[in-house]
Amino acid sequence: MTQMTNPPALPNDWWTAAECAAYLGIARGTWAAYVAREQAPAPERMFGRSPAWRPQTVKSWAESRPRHGK
């Protein structure tokens, strides 16, 4: 029986979907839905099967995204 190992952590200059969602204060599923509907930036890189974004990309997108009532 082979033992499974944990995948390596992403470098600090990349965010997972969970980290993007945490920065925005939303659920990870909400972030995934935004990406799927092309309302958020597409992943810039894949680490194995994990999509990743540069923090500055997410921050810039968050600053420019439309908000209700504005």
ABEGO torsion letter per residue (X at the ends): XBBBBBBBBBBAABBBAAAAAAAAGBBAAAAAAAAAAGABBBBABBBEABBBBBAAAAAAAAAABBBBGX
